Amino acid sequence: MSGIRPGVGLPGIYRGEPPYGGRRYSGHRRVSRLITLGTPHASPPGGRFAGPISRVNDLFPGALHEGSGLRYLSVAGAAADGASSKKARRRYEGFVEDGRTMGDGVVPVEAALLPGSKTLVLEGVHHNRRLGRWYGSDAETVAGWWPEELLARGFLVGGAGA
């Protein structure tokens, strides 16, 4: 089973050992990999998202379960330059101090790369389809981050037990 994480929270909680909300999920024992797509893993102190991101990172730092076989891949899009787009820059500054950097239009590249994970930066990929080509736009884009062992005769496959 693979866990694909398009946002902060649930997969991080699911993969962890410490109790969250009074319950221990220990999902890292049931999945073989965690793939994050434009997920913010960092925020500067005092940033808009510093509280929630810091709590998740305190409980589940970096590639916490890599030693027990869980494989991590963090994927970032590089389609919008915060140096030339005020809108992107303002969004990025929720995750980094200086938003004059590349990102997917919502999350800057440096914030989307989970420490200790394998990383992949996809040029021309946006955070969501409203902004343009995104992580799930087409088979070619998905094939860039989809695990090779889940390809069957060149087709993307997945599901329970994959």
Helices and strands as residue ranges (DSSP letters): E 2-5, H 10-15, G 27-29, E 33-37, H 50-59, G 66-68, E 71-78, E 80-81, H 86-92, E 102-103, H 109-112, E 118-123, H 139-143, G 148-150, E 151-152, E 155-156
